[in-house]
Amino acid sequence: MSDRANESLTQRTSKVLENPPADPSVAENHFQSKLSFETDPSDVYHDITNKIFRIVVLDARTPETYARGHVPGAVNIPHRAIDSSTTASLPRDKVIVTYCDGVFCNASTKAAAKLTALGFRVKEMLDGMEGWRKEGYPVEETVMRMTIPASQ
């Protein structure tokens, strides 16, 4: 077979259809399952602006990053600090929505894993602060106190 014929066959092979799509009922279960783990900035913004009080938004980044800009009303518990004592004040009857910087950050996933291990119901906000900012939603900043040690 000539190179041109091989090239023609290669170009006609679908990468999308290399693995056939799932049966619709199986696919529906898959996508519904994904939605039970994830939410997006649009849905979070909707709930915040409509005063839906059944969620708590948790920023899993460092306090310094949180201070530079976060989802309005979000609480900050860095994922490395999550344990039973740091989460004692979180309500157990609400869904905790975790987020971090965006697709190149997994602090929200680490936070979600720790929180679910502690018995919380959790969803992760896709695209984090990057997605929040891209949507043009308001960002809250926090003034941090700086302590300067006295000279000795």
VEXNULUM-724630 format. One record per residue: residue in three letters; chain; x, y, z of N, C-alpha, C in turn. Coordinates in nm, 4 decimals, padded with zeros to 6 digits. Layout:
BEGIN
residuo	cadena	neast	nnorth	nup	caeast	canorth	caup	ceast	cnorth	cup
ALA	A	X	Y	Z	X	Y	Z	X	Y	Z
...
//
This chain:
BEGIN
residuo	cadena	neast	nnorth	nup	caeast	canorth	caup	ceast	cnorth	cup
MET	A	00.0849	-00.1174	00.0000	00.0000	00.0000	00.0000	00.0890	00.1231	00.0000
SER	A	00.0520	00.2211	-00.0775	00.1331	00.3422	-00.0886	00.1194	00.4270	00.0377
ASP	A	00.2187	00.5162	00.0565	00.2138	00.6082	00.1707	00.0878	00.6947	00.1653
ARG	A	00.0516	00.7350	00.0438	-00.0663	00.8203	00.0272	-00.1938	00.7450	00.0699
ALA	A	-00.2055	00.6189	00.0357	-00.3218	00.5386	00.0738	-00.3253	00.5197	00.2250
ASN	A	-00.2086	00.4931	00.2859	-00.1995	00.4810	00.4321	-00.2416	00.6112	00.4995
GLU	A	-00.1921	00.7213	00.4478	-00.2242	00.8530	00.5037	-00.3748	00.8785	00.4948
SER	A	-00.4359	00.8414	00.3842	-00.5786	00.8604	00.3651	-00.6583	00.7802	00.4676
LEU	A	-00.6191	00.6558	00.4915	-00.6868	00.5719	00.5910	-00.6693	00.6295	00.7308
THR	A	-00.5499	00.6773	00.7628	-00.5219	00.7345	00.8940	-00.6072	00.8577	00.9180
GLN	A	-00.6201	00.9402	00.8158	-00.6986	01.0624	00.8302	-00.8474	01.0322	00.8486
ARG	A	-00.8927	00.9199	00.8012	-01.0349	00.8874	00.8091	-01.0712	00.8114	00.9358
THR	A	-00.9749	00.7778	01.0169	-01.0019	00.7086	01.1420	-01.0342	00.8129	01.2490
SER	A	-01.1484	00.7977	01.3109	-01.1932	00.8957	01.4110	-01.1312	00.8677	01.5469
LYS	A	-01.0656	00.9666	01.6013	-01.0143	00.9560	01.7390	-01.1303	00.9656	01.8382
VAL	A	-01.2323	01.0448	01.8049	-01.3490	01.0589	01.8927	-01.4226	00.9265	01.9062
LEU	A	-01.4364	00.8562	01.7961	-01.5140	00.7327	01.7952	-01.4296	00.6074	01.8127
GLU	A	-01.2989	00.6266	01.8395	-01.2094	00.5131	01.8642	-01.2665	00.4256	01.9750
ASN	A	-01.3205	00.4882	02.0781	-01.3950	00.4184	02.1828	-01.5399	00.4612	02.1672
PRO	A	-01.6292	00.3676	02.1390	-01.7681	00.4058	02.1126	-01.8336	00.4702	02.2354
PRO	A	-01.9292	00.5594	02.2121	-01.9977	00.6222	02.3252	-02.0788	00.5190	02.4029
ALA	A	-02.0971	00.5468	02.5296	-02.1738	00.4566	02.6154	-02.3209	00.4604	02.5788
ASP	A	-02.3898	00.3561	02.6150	-02.5341	00.3514	02.6016	-02.5918	00.4716	02.6779
PRO	A	-02.6972	00.5368	02.6263	-02.7503	00.6560	02.6921	-02.7831	00.6386	02.8406
SER	A	-02.8375	00.5259	02.8812	-02.8714	00.5081	03.0234	-02.7452	00.4988	03.1097
VAL	A	-02.6423	00.4342	03.0581	-02.5142	00.4267	03.1299	-02.4512	00.5656	03.1351
ALA	A	-02.4568	00.6361	03.0238	-02.4002	00.7717	03.0181	-02.4731	00.8650	03.1137
GLU	A	-02.6044	00.8547	03.1203	-02.6797	00.9406	03.2126	-02.6336	00.9180	03.3565
ASN	A	-02.6172	00.7941	03.3960	-02.5693	00.7643	03.5321	-02.4319	00.8244	03.5558
HIS	A	-02.3454	00.8151	03.4579	-02.2112	00.8711	03.4693	-02.2164	01.0224	03.4897
PHE	A	-02.2913	01.0913	03.4027	-02.2957	01.2373	03.4097	-02.3675	01.2854	03.5351
GLN	A	-02.4719	01.2161	03.5769	-02.5389	01.2524	03.7022	-02.4442	01.2334	03.8202
SER	A	-02.3648	01.1289	03.8143	-02.2666	01.1053	03.9200	-02.1648	01.2183	03.9257
LYS	A	-02.1152	01.2616	03.8095	-02.0197	01.3731	03.8059	-02.0784	01.4975	03.8707
LEU	A	-02.2055	01.5240	03.8429	-02.2697	01.6432	03.8975	-02.2859	01.6364	04.0489
SER	A	-02.2817	01.5172	04.1060	-02.2912	01.5064	04.2515	-02.1577	01.5401	04.3194
PHE	A	-02.0505	01.5483	04.2405	-01.9176	01.5809	04.2932	-01.8727	01.7224	04.2577
GLU	A	-01.9287	01.7793	04.1517	-01.8781	01.9052	04.0970	-01.9884	02.0092	04.0829
THR	A	-01.9446	02.1347	04.0870	-02.0310	02.2475	04.0530	-01.9440	02.3465	03.9773
ASP	A	-02.0019	02.4551	03.9315	-01.9204	02.5524	03.8590	-01.9415	02.6921	03.9156
PRO	A	-01.8561	02.7873	03.8772	-01.8691	02.9225	03.9306	-02.0080	02.9833	03.9093
SER	A	-02.0709	02.9547	03.7970	-02.2032	03.0098	03.7689	-02.3059	02.9642	03.8727
ASP	A	-02.3040	02.8361	03.9054	-02.3993	02.7838	04.0041	-02.3704	02.8389	04.1437
VAL	A	-02.2428	02.8506	04.1791	-02.2056	02.9050	04.3102	-02.2477	03.0516	04.3180
TYR	A	-02.2199	03.1280	04.2130	-02.2596	03.2685	04.2093	-02.4113	03.2819	04.2227
HIS	A	-02.4851	03.1976	04.1526	-02.6316	03.1978	04.1618	-02.6760	03.1795	04.3062
ASP	A	-02.6202	03.0801	04.3744	-02.6616	03.0529	04.5122	-02.6230	03.1663	04.6063
ILE	A	-02.5051	03.2237	04.5868	-02.4625	03.3346	04.6724	-02.5547	03.4550	04.6521
THR	A	-02.5789	03.4928	04.5270	-02.6595	03.6125	04.4995	-02.8068	03.5926	04.5348
ASN	A	-02.8527	03.4692	04.5343	-02.9912	03.4404	04.5707	-03.0061	03.3985	04.7168
LYS	A	-02.8979	03.4189	04.7928	-02.8983	03.3924	04.9368	-02.9455	03.2511	04.9712
ILE	A	-02.8914	03.1554	04.8981	-02.9160	03.0142	04.9272	-02.8166	02.9763	05.0371
PHE	A	-02.8658	02.9488	05.1537	-02.7778	02.9278	05.2682	-02.7480	02.7811	05.2966
ARG	A	-02.7692	02.6954	05.1981	-02.7436	02.5523	05.2188	-02.6029	02.5112	05.1778
ILE	A	-02.5194	02.6102	05.1378	-02.3803	02.5803	05.1027	-02.2868	02.6702	05.1838
VAL	A	-02.1647	02.6215	05.2014	-02.0559	02.7003	05.2580	-01.9419	02.6914	05.1576
VAL	A	-01.8917	02.8049	05.1140	-01.7831	02.8071	05.0163	-01.6516	02.8122	05.0924
LEU	A	-01.5621	02.7182	05.0607	-01.4351	02.7050	05.1316	-01.3187	02.7195	05.0350
ASP	A	-01.2355	02.8181	05.0616	-01.1142	02.8431	04.9844	-01.0029	02.7588	05.0466
ALA	A	-00.9464	02.6678	04.9694	-00.8465	02.5732	05.0206	-00.7029	02.6203	04.9992
ARG	A	-00.6861	02.7465	04.9580	-00.5527	02.8004	04.9306	-00.4904	02.8593	05.0573
THR	A	-00.3699	02.9084	05.0441	-00.3002	02.9676	05.1588	-00.3682	03.0976	05.2009
PRO	A	-00.3502	03.1402	05.3253	-00.4084	03.2681	05.3693	-00.3607	03.3869	05.2853
GLU	A	-00.2367	03.3842	05.2405	-00.1836	03.4935	05.1589	-00.2556	03.5015	05.0243
THR	A	-00.2762	03.3888	04.9627	-00.3456	03.3850	04.8334	-00.4925	03.4222	04.8517
TYR	A	-00.5529	03.3713	04.9561	-00.6918	03.4055	04.9894	-00.7070	03.5570	05.0060
ALA	A	-00.6121	03.6195	05.0756	-00.6191	03.7631	05.1015	-00.6145	03.8450	04.9732
ARG	A	-00.5439	03.7954	04.8728	-00.5313	03.8678	04.7450	-00.6584	03.8632	04.6609
GLY	A	-00.7503	03.7764	04.6964	-00.8764	03.7690	04.6239	-00.9433	03.6349	04.6401
HIS	A	-01.0710	03.6373	04.6817	-01.1458	03.5130	04.7021	-01.2939	03.5356	04.6707
VAL	A	-01.3661	03.4275	04.6633	-01.5104	03.4324	04.6425	-01.5702	03.5044	04.7638
PRO	A	-01.6554	03.6044	04.7411	-01.7144	03.6758	04.8546	-01.7836	03.5813	04.9530
GLY	A	-01.7493	03.5987	05.0801	-01.8087	03.5168	05.1848	-01.7418	03.3834	05.2086
ALA	A	-01.6429	03.3488	05.1270	-01.5760	03.2193	05.1433	-01.4947	03.2172	05.2731
VAL	A	-01.4920	03.1012	05.3366	-01.4043	03.0816	05.4515	-01.2733	03.0236	05.4000
ASN	A	-01.1671	03.0502	05.4717	-01.0366	03.0017	05.4286	-00.9833	02.8997	05.5273
ILE	A	-00.9712	02.7770	05.4792	-00.9013	02.6722	05.5532	-00.8096	02.6053	05.4511
PRO	A	-00.6799	02.6357	05.4565	-00.5881	02.5724	05.3619	-00.5969	02.4197	05.3711
HIS	A	-00.5889	02.3543	05.2581	-00.6067	02.2084	05.2576	-00.5108	02.1372	05.3520
ARG	A	-00.3907	02.1893	05.3683	-00.2938	02.1245	05.4580	-00.3337	02.1334	05.6051
ALA	A	-00.4214	02.2294	05.6373	-00.4611	02.2506	05.7766	-00.5929	02.1817	05.8115
ILE	A	-00.6569	02.1178	05.7160	-00.7881	02.0585	05.7421	-00.7742	01.9354	05.8304
ASP	A	-00.8417	01.9429	05.9440	-00.8515	01.8297	06.0363	-00.9768	01.8504	06.1212
SER	A	-01.0005	01.7641	06.2177	-01.1241	01.7741	06.2963	-01.1299	01.9027	06.3786
SER	A	-01.0182	01.9562	06.4204	-01.0225	02.0789	06.5007	-01.0432	02.2032	06.4134
THR	A	-00.9804	02.2101	06.2962	-00.9954	02.3296	06.2115	-01.1315	02.3347	06.1429
THR	A	-01.2006	02.2223	06.1384	-01.3323	02.2190	06.0734	-01.4466	02.2124	06.1748
ALA	A	-01.4140	02.2214	06.3025	-01.5162	02.2069	06.4071	-01.6294	02.3078	06.3937
SER	A	-01.6008	02.4256	06.3413	-01.7052	02.5279	06.3301	-01.7847	02.5186	06.1987
LEU	A	-01.7453	02.4312	06.1092	-01.8202	02.4156	05.9836	-01.9510	02.3413	06.0097
PRO	A	-02.0605	02.3894	05.9517	-02.1890	02.3220	05.9732	-02.1956	02.1881	05.8995
ARG	A	-02.2466	02.0896	05.9664	-02.2550	01.9559	05.9068	-02.3817	01.9375	05.8243
ASP	A	-02.4739	02.0318	05.8346	-02.5991	02.0191	05.7600	-02.5955	02.0942	05.6274
LYS	A	-02.4793	02.1457	05.5901	-02.4652	02.2186	05.4645	-02.3624	02.1494	05.3756
VAL	A	-02.3709	02.1765	05.2467	-02.2727	02.1227	05.1516	-02.1559	02.2200	05.1456
ILE	A	-02.0364	02.1680	05.1617	-01.9149	02.2481	05.1544	-01.8695	02.2486	05.0083
VAL	A	-01.8494	02.3678	04.9520	-01.8017	02.3818	04.8152	-01.6571	02.4279	04.8216
THR	A	-01.5659	02.3408	04.7799	-01.4237	02.3736	04.7850	-01.3770	02.4314	04.6520
TYR	A	-01.2769	02.5189	04.6606	-01.2135	02.5684	04.5389	-01.0700	02.6079	04.5696
CYS	A	-00.9912	02.6236	04.4625	-00.8533	02.6713	04.4735	-00.8281	02.7644	04.3551
ASP	A	-00.7067	02.7661	04.3013	-00.6750	02.8603	04.1934	-00.7406	02.8262	04.0602
GLY	A	-00.7450	02.7002	04.0241	-00.8018	02.6634	03.8949	-00.7562	02.5258	03.8521
VAL	A	-00.7550	02.5038	03.7210	-00.7289	02.3701	03.6685	-00.5878	02.3186	03.6982
PHE	A	-00.4945	02.4068	03.7246	-00.3578	02.3617	03.7537	-00.3303	02.3520	03.9034
CYS	A	-00.4355	02.3555	03.9824	-00.4249	02.3496	04.1286	-00.5141	02.2358	04.1772
ASN	A	-00.4650	02.1553	04.2692	-00.5495	02.0478	04.3215	-00.5773	02.0615	04.4708
ALA	A	-00.5566	02.1815	04.5255	-00.5851	02.2035	04.6679	-00.7322	02.1783	04.6988
SER	A	-00.8223	02.2142	04.6073	-00.9649	02.1918	04.6326	-00.9976	02.0423	04.6361
THR	A	-00.9302	01.9642	04.5536	-00.9518	01.8193	04.5539	-00.8988	01.7586	04.6835
LYS	A	-00.7806	01.8035	04.7260	-00.7246	01.7549	04.8526	-00.8138	01.7930	04.9700
ALA	A	-00.8660	01.9162	04.9672	-00.9569	01.9611	05.0733	-01.0843	01.8768	05.0722
ALA	A	-01.1395	01.8533	04.9535	-01.2621	01.7739	04.9423	-01.2400	01.6324	04.9963
ALA	A	-01.1262	01.5740	04.9661	-01.0964	01.4388	05.0154	-01.0893	01.4367	05.1684
LYS	A	-01.0225	01.5360	05.2256	-01.0105	01.5416	05.3721	-01.1457	01.5676	05.4380
LEU	A	-01.2224	01.6592	05.3785	-01.3523	01.6921	05.4366	-01.4492	01.5742	05.4309
THR	A	-01.4508	01.5021	05.3194	-01.5401	01.3858	05.3109	-01.4965	01.2775	05.4087
ALA	A	-01.3655	01.2640	05.4289	-01.3166	01.1666	05.5281	-01.3621	01.2042	05.6687
LEU	A	-01.3860	01.3330	05.6911	-01.4354	01.3807	05.8213	-01.5881	01.3790	05.8295
GLY	A	-01.6540	01.3344	05.7227	-01.7986	01.3189	05.7245	-01.8783	01.4330	05.6644
PHE	A	-01.8127	01.5288	05.6016	-01.8839	01.6401	05.5387	-01.9310	01.6009	05.3988
ARG	A	-02.0395	01.6631	05.3556	-02.0852	01.6498	05.2178	-02.0189	01.7624	05.1398
VAL	A	-01.9572	01.7287	05.0259	-01.8704	01.8237	04.9564	-01.8932	01.8195	04.8057
LYS	A	-01.8812	01.9376	04.7440	-01.8699	01.9503	04.5991	-01.7492	02.0378	04.5708
GLU	A	-01.6878	02.0152	04.4582	-01.5711	02.0928	04.4172	-01.6119	02.1884	04.3059
MET	A	-01.5722	02.3165	04.3195	-01.6043	02.4146	04.2163	-01.5005	02.4061	04.1050
LEU	A	-01.5464	02.3682	03.9870	-01.4588	02.3570	03.8704	-01.3956	02.4913	03.8356
ASP	A	-01.2731	02.4897	03.7932	-01.1980	02.6062	03.7460	-01.1621	02.7075	03.8542
GLY	A	-01.2030	02.6857	03.9786	-01.1597	02.7683	04.0913	-01.1693	02.9182	04.0678
MET	A	-01.0733	02.9912	04.1288	-01.0723	03.1373	04.1165	-01.0501	03.1815	03.9730
GLU	A	-00.9752	03.1043	03.8969	-00.9536	03.1393	03.7563	-01.0874	03.1448	03.6825
GLY	A	-01.1694	03.0436	03.7012	-01.3011	03.0410	03.6379	-01.3924	03.1491	03.6924
TRP	A	-01.3848	03.1723	03.8232	-01.4655	03.2764	03.8874	-01.4347	03.4129	03.8257
ARG	A	-01.3052	03.4422	03.8135	-01.2637	03.5715	03.7570	-01.2998	03.5820	03.6079
LYS	A	-01.2819	03.4728	03.5337	-01.3156	03.4745	03.3906	-01.4632	03.5048	03.3685
GLU	A	-01.5474	03.4608	03.4601	-01.6907	03.4883	03.4497	-01.7227	03.6330	03.4868
GLY	A	-01.6256	03.7023	03.5460	-01.6470	03.8423	03.5824	-01.7190	03.8620	03.7144
TYR	A	-01.7215	03.7595	03.7982	-01.7893	03.7695	03.9271	-01.7050	03.8507	04.0255
PRO	A	-01.7703	03.9109	04.1253	-01.6956	03.9948	04.2198	-01.5955	03.9142	04.3021
VAL	A	-01.4878	03.9816	04.3367	-01.3818	03.9199	04.4166	-01.3643	04.0041	04.5423
GLU	A	-01.3537	03.9366	04.6541	-01.3342	04.0037	04.7820	-01.1873	03.9912	04.8212
GLU	A	-01.1327	04.0974	04.8769	-00.9942	04.0949	04.9249	-00.9941	04.1135	05.0752
THR	A	-00.8900	04.0654	05.1395	-00.8772	04.0753	05.2843	-00.7484	04.1483	05.3167
VAL	A	-00.7572	04.2416	05.4090	-00.6371	04.3101	05.4550	-00.5730	04.2211	05.5597
MET	A	-00.4456	04.1912	05.5379	-00.3740	04.1066	05.6338	-00.2947	04.1936	05.7299
ARG	A	-00.2907	04.1511	05.8538	-00.2086	04.2204	05.9526	-00.0661	04.1712	05.9416
MET	A	00.0229	04.2652	05.9550	00.1630	04.2299	05.9471	00.2269	04.2668	06.0802
THR	A	00.2945	04.1732	06.1410	00.3609	04.1989	06.2676	00.5101	04.2146	06.2401
ILE	A	00.5632	04.3271	06.2814	00.7063	04.3526	06.2638	00.7721	04.3366	06.4000
PRO	A	00.8619	04.2413	06.4096	00.9268	04.2198	06.5407	01.0089	04.3412	06.5818
ALA	A	01.0036	04.3706	06.7113	01.0835	04.4823	06.7634	01.2307	04.4485	06.7558
SER	A	01.3102	04.5474	06.7225	01.4556	04.5232	06.7157	01.5101	04.5086	06.8564
GLN	A	01.6093	04.4272	06.8715	01.6657	04.4002	07.0048	01.7957	04.4675	07.0251
//
